[in-house]
Amino acid sequence: MKQIFWVPLVIAAISQAAQADILAKADLAYGEYLSGECVTCHRADGGDEGIPQIIGLDAEGFAAIMLAYKAKDLDNPVMQIVAGRLDEEQIASLAVYFESLE
């Protein structure tokens, strides 16, 4: 799985139980359906042009990062808006979908 260097810091901020609860709500097909907006910037081919790659990112890391943006614990106004519109089921579904891609 691909990792972003700050993923461990974000994951450490969210309890294991909370991550498991969130990921229990995941629906892979729903994640695929929702992914269109994500791959507009986070390209499906993995190219970045300064935007982090999310293809293959582990589900726990993805969920932790999105929850941190939603809580405004990570500073990126665009991602705060995107994450702010998502509920936990949507975040979990996106997390398992992107983890499933290689």
N, C-alpha and C positions, 0 to 999 in steps of 0.2 A: 504494500500500500504506500502511496505517496504521502509524504508529510510536509506540512508547512512548519517552519522552525518555531513559530510561537504557539502551535497547537498544544503541546504539553502544558504550557502555562495556563491556557484557557481551560483545558480539561481538568486541571488540578483545582480550578475554582468552582467546579460543579461536582457535587457528590455523585458517587457511583450509582446510588439508588435513584437519584433524579434522572440520570442518563438512561438507566434501564427502563424507568417508567415512561419516559418520552419515546424511546425506541420501540416500546411495546405497541405503540399506536401506529407503527409504520405500515404502509401499503405501497409495495414496489411499483405497481401499475399507476397509482395516483402520483407517485414521485416522478415517474416518466412524463405523465401528463403535465405536471407543474413545471418541469425542467426547462421549458421553452424560454421563459424569461431569463433564467440563469445563464443559459448558453448563448444569449445575445452578447454578453460581455465575457463570461468565462467559457471560452470557445470549446465546442465539442471535440475539436481535434487536439486539444491540449495546448495550443499556442497561447502565449500569455500577453505579450506587449505591455507588461507592467501589471497585469491583472492576475492574481493567483489562480493556479490550476486547481479545479475541484474534482476532476475526473479521477476516480480511484481513491479519493480521500476516505479514511475510515469513518464509519457512520457516527461513532461517538465523538470524534473530533469535529466533524461537520456540524453536528447538533450543538455541541458546546460553543463553537464559534458563532453560529447563528443566534443562539440564545444570548450570547454576550453582546452581539450587535443589537438585538431586540431590547436588551436592558440598557443599552448605550454605554456598556463597559468597554467596548472597542470603538475607536474613533474613526468613523468613515460615514459621512452623512448619507451617501447613497445606500450603503448597506444597512444603515440604521432604518431607513425608510422601507427598504425591501423586506428586511427581517421583521419590522414592526407590523407589516400587513399579514404575516404568516402566523397561524396558530401552531400548537405543538404537534398536532397530527401532520400538518403540512411540512413542518421542519423535519420530522422523523421520516416521512415518506421520501422527501428529497435526499435525506442522509443515506438511506438504504439504497436508493436508486443510484446516486453517484458512486457509492462504494462498490456497487455491482459492475461498474464500467471499468474497463482496463485500457 
